[in-house]
Amino acid sequence: MLKRSKQFVQVAWFLAAYGERNLRGTSDPPSELGADTWLEAYEMFYPALGDGRTLQAFSNSLKNSRDSFDSWLRKSGRVGWRNEEVHSEPAPLSTINREVDAEFSRLSRNAAWKRIEHFAFPAKSDTATPASAVIEAPMARRWDHDIVDDIQEIVERKALEPTTRKSLIDARIGQGGFRSQVLGIWRNRCAVTGCTIMDVIRASHIIPWRDSSDHDRLNPYNGLPLVANLDALFDSGLIAFDDYGEMLISSELPESALKSLSVDACGLRTPPPSDMIPFLRSHRAMYFRK
């Protein structure tokens, strides 16, 4: 039986609470997901929460967990599970389901979505993903198939301890302990601008995920918290930082682009820690487009 973590149950609650009523009198997945079917919606959470189980087992379990809330969330439009002895009454919730229901019932729809959105990944398909299905998580770049493939690779590595698997997934999407530690090094602000608005700061790897060992994928000194425009420039190799934190700008980046992006060559707010310098050197050598 699939172990249902608190995050898993939170996702199930959101799916039950905010399924969209349709003209057929049934419900569609919440609009935040951009999913056309319930099966597609379940699949979107599989890379982050599948915990090594088959996709079918995960989808069935998530559906069952969603259904368990339906009788308690009348607005869902679905009947849900009923009490076996008194059929007119809802089936009792498990302890963890009661805890999640009590917690999430106090949240607005947007606040509840913010609690779970970083677990959602667009499902793969043979056709291009429509714009409506592109999910943007705060502080993380748009999901693409490279990220989905990386998460799937982590899920399929049976030898990983569950805590390590979760840490790697969080690090891949710029969340969890990796993000917290990266931000902590820079006093919870952008390392260049000093911006403290968390929704626009990305905790990205200096040496990209694809070229890092598991150890360096979780190493906070292989990360920089940057506002979105600087993060994109750094990730593309159009800017870099020297050993003292001064910003280096690629010759491929015209001055007009710098102005439109509100970028100046001010560099890091403080010199980089000694443990970060080797990563910055590797970034300059391997990725910086001089």
N, C-alpha and C positions, 0 to 999 in steps of 0.2 A: 504494500500500500504506500502511495506517495506521501511522504511527510509534508505537511502543510505548514510552512513557516508563516510568521506573522505578516511578512510582505506579500506572500501568496494570498493570504486571506484578505488583506487590504485590497489587492487587485480584484478579487472576487466580489467584495462589497461594492466597489466602484462600478463594476460591470452590471451588477444587479440594480444598483440605485439609479444609474443614469443611462440605461438602455433607452433608445429613442422609439417611442410609439410610431408605427407606420400605418399606412392606409389599409393594410391587410388585417389590422387589429392585433398584430403581434409586435415584436420589438426588434430593432436593429442595434448594433453595438454603439456605444457612446461616440458622439461625433469627434471627440478629441483624438480618437484612434485613426480616423480615416479608413476604417476597415469596412468592406462591403458585406461580409458575412461574419457570423459568430465564430466559425472555425478559424477564419483569418485573424480575428481578434485574439483568440486563445494562442495561436501560433506566435503572435507578436511578443508574448511574454516568455516564450519557451527558452530563448537563448540565455536570459538572465536568471530564470527561476526553475528551469527544467531539472537541475540537479542530477544530470546524467540519465534520467529516465527516457523512455521512448516518447516521441512527440504525441502519439495516440494516447498513451497512458496519462501524459501531462494534460492534454486537452480535455480528456474525459473527467479528470479530477478537478480541473478548474471549472468546468461546466457544473459539476455536482456541487462544488463549493458556492458558486454563484446561485444555483437553484436553492440552496439552503437558506439564502437570505430573502428569496422572493416573497415568502409568506409574511415576512416582517416588514418588507418595503412595498406597501400596497401600490405605490405609484408605478411599479415596474410593469404592471399589466400582465404578469404571469402568475399562475396559481402557486407554484413552488411546492415544497415538501409539506405534507400534512401529518399531524399526530396520528399514529397508528391506532390508538385507542379512542380518541375523540377527533374524528376526521375534520370537524369544523374548526379545529384549533391548529395553529401552525406547529410544525415539528420543533421541539426545543433545540436551541442552538448549543453548540459545544462551547466550552469555556473560552477558547481563543476567539471564536466567532462572536461571542457576547462582548468580549473586551474590544474587539475591532469595531463592532456595531456601536458601542457606547462612545468610543473615541471619534469615529468618523461621522456619526450623526450630528455632532456639534460643529462640523466643518462646513464651509461653503463648498459648492461644487468645484470652484477653481482651486481652493486650498486642498481639497481631497485629491484632485488631479495632480497637483504639484508634489504630493507625497508619493505618487506611484509612477509618474511619467518617465522617469529615467530607467524603468524596467521594460519599457516598450520599444520594440524594434520592428520596422516594417518587414512583413513576410516577403521571402523571395518569390519571384515570378518570372515567367519567360518574356514578359512585356515590361516596358518602362513603368516605373512607379509613378502614378499620377501625383500632381502637386499636392492634392488634398491628403495624400497618404504620407507625405514627408513630415515626420515628427521632429520638432526642435526641442531638445532638452536644454534647460538652463545651463550655462557654462560649458556646453559641449557642442562640437560641430555637428552639422546635420548627419544623421545616420546614413551611411552608404553600405554597399554590399561588402566592402572591405572590413568594416567594423562588425557586421553580422557574421562574416566568415571567421574573424578572429574570436568572437564570442563562442561560436559553434566549436571551434578547435579547442577552446578551454573546457567547454562542457563535455567534450568527448574524451578528454584525458582522464581516464579512470584512476590513474595512480595519484591524482591530486587529492589532498585533504579538502574537505568541504570548505573550511575557513580560507584556505589558500585559493581555492577556485573562486569564492565570492570576492576576495580581495583583488584578484586579477581582473575579474569582470568589472568591478568598481573602478579600478585603475584605468582600464581600457576606455571607459566612458567618462573619465574625469570626475569620478564621484568617490564617496566613501573615505576611508582612511588616507588614501593617497592624496586626494584633493585637500583634505583637512591639514595634512602635514605640509604640503606644498605652500598652502596659504599661510600656515603658521610661521614658516621661515621668513615670510615677507610681511608679517604683522597684519594679515588678513586684508591685503590690498594689492592692486596691480603693481608689479615690480618696477614698472616704468612710470606710469602716470600717478600712482597713489590712489587711484579710484577705489572706493570701498563698496560699490554697488555690486553685490554678489552675482546678480542675474546676468551681468555682462562680462564677468571674468571667467576665463577658461583656464583650467589647470592642465596644461598640455605637457607631453614628454619632450625633453630636449633632443635626445636620440629617439627617433620614432619607434613605436611599438614593434614594428616588423623587424627592426635591427637590434632590439634589446633582449637580454636574457631575462628570465623571470625575476631574478634579483633586481636588475636595473629597472624593470617595469614597475616595481613597487618602491623603488628608491626615491624619496622625495627630492633628493638633490639632482635627480634627472627630470625635474619638472620646473616650470615657470608659470606663475599666475599672471596672465596678460589679458587686457581688454581685447575684445573680439578682433578689431582691425589689426592690432599688433600681433596677435596670435596667428592670424592668417598669413601675415607677412613673414613671420618667423618660421612657421611650418612650411612655407613655400621656398624658404632660403633666400628671401629678398632682404632680410635684415639678419644680423647676428650680433653677438656681444663679445668684446675681448675680455682678457683676464681681469681687467679692472672694471668691467661693466659698461664701457663705452659702446655706444651703438655703432655698428658698421652697416652701411647701406649699399646694396647691390647697384652696380652700374646699369643694370637693366631697369631700375626703378626711376623714372623721370621725376624731375623736381615738381612738375605739375601734379603728379600723382601723390607725392608727399603732402602737398598743400591740401589736396582734396580729401586726403585721409587724416588730416590734422596730425601728421607725424613730424617730429623734429628729432635731431640726433642727440637727445639729452642722455640717453642710456639708462641703466639701472639706477634706482634711487640710492642704493648703497652698493659697495663692492660685493661681488658674489662670494659666498662662503668657499673656503678652500676645497671642500668636497664636491662643489659644483663645477669648479674650473675645468677638470678633465672632460666633463660632458660638453661644456661650451667649446672647448678646443676641438673635440670630435665633430661637433655641429659645424664649426667653421671649416674644418678640413673636408667633410663629407657632403655637406648640404648647402653651404653658403655659395650663392651665385655671385661671385666677385665682379 
